[in-house]
Amino acid sequence: MDTKERHIKENERREDPDTLAQSLTANGKNRKRHDTKKINRLWLWLGVLILVFILLYWLFSVGIFADLTNSVNG
């Protein structure tokens, strides 16, 4: 097999540029979708943590104000 035949076979094995561009675009979209899921999950957990802190703060402040006004017998 001479070098010309080898180059011809190598060129036949290479993908079409349009197919390569489509696969890169598809990979980019999949990566973006996966990263978006991660970010959405992080925002969800951040919201849950903030709500927990608000609830704890509210319970603490209600307890403090109840004690200050002597409206709780105990």
HUQUITA-V943062 format. One record per pair of residues at least 24 apart in sequence whose ideal C-beta (glycine too) atoms are under 7 Angstrom apart, sorted by the first residue. I is the first residue (numbers start at 1). J is the second residue. Records with the same first field share a line. If there is no record, write none. Layout:
I = J, J
This chain:
none
